[in-house]
Structure formats: C-alpha cells, structure tokens
Amino acid sequence: MTRNSTAGDTASPAVTTTTTASDEARPVRRNWRRTTGVVISVLVGAFLAFDVAGKLARPQAVVDGMQELGFPADQAVVMGVVLLVCLVVYAIPRTAVLGAVGITAYLGGAVTANMRIEAPLFDTVLFAVYLGVLMWIGLVLRRPELLKVAGLKR
C-alpha cells in the first residue's frame, strides 16, 4: 500500500504542475474574450430591446419617425415583433447565429429605409451597419469557431 501511495504521489505532482500551468494560461485568455463578447452582446441586445419597446409602445416620436421614413404608423408594431423574435433567437446561445442573421437583415432594412430619404450617411444611415458589426464582433468573441465558417481562420 505504501508503494502505490508513494508512486502515485510522485507522478501526480509532476503531471498536475505541468497541466495546471498550461491550463491556467489558456482559459484566462478564452474567458476574457468570451466575457468581452458577452458584454458586447448584452449591450447590443439592450439597445435592440429598447428599439423593440419603442416600436411596440408607439410613442409620438416613433410614429413621426415611421412617417418620415415613409412607412404607415401601424408597421411599427410589425417591425417590433419581427425584431423581438430575432432578438429572442439571438439571446439563446444555441440559436444565436440564426438570430444574428435575422438582426442583420433587419438592420439592412434600416440602412435601406434611411438611404431612401437621403438621411446623413455617417451618423444615421451607417449607424445600423456599426451596430451590426459590433453584434458580430461580440458573437465571434463568444464563439471563435465562426471565424472558420466565414473563412477568416483555418
């Protein structure tokens, strides 16, 4: 019994020390990236949730904005529901990519609507692009394997 304990004790520290050093270095980097990705995703999600709330509540500012863009005021509710569905799908980790694709399409519509009325380019038209890029950065930080799918990493 003494031999097994001694042999196990001698082998364990060497193996534990080696694996612990490499394991500690890797998860810290992954956790930092993942945490940053989650924070970015939550911020983007919060902004979009605010947009959903505005579209569903339809305050006068939203009604005026819809009319300025050339949409009937009732379309705000439809847009709000579509965005809400995409946002819920984006919030579920397993379906986040599908939700991000839906939100990207929604933001593409926002770019088109603002271009149609010749809104200022950098602060209005491209705001949806900035938000979409930020959303995908957050998602890639949470799920780095997406870089392989996009062909950006081998």
Number of C-alpha atoms within 10 A of each C-alpha: 5 7 8 9 9 11 10 11 11 11 10 12 11 11 10 10 11 11 11 11 10 10 11 10 10 10 12 11 11 14 13 13 18 20 15 17 22 16 14 20 22 15 15 19 17 13 13 19 17 12 17 22 16 18 24 19 14 18 11 11 11 17 20 15 13 19 12 13 17 13 14 12 17 13 14 21 17 13 15 21 16 15 23 19 15 23 23 14 19 23 17 12 12 10 13 18 19 15 21 20 15 19 24 20 15 17 20 17 13 19 19 13 18 20 16 12 12 12 15 11 12 10 10 15 21 19 15 20 17 13 17 21 13 17 22 20 17 24 23 17 22 23 16 16 13 16 13 10 10 9 8 9 10 8
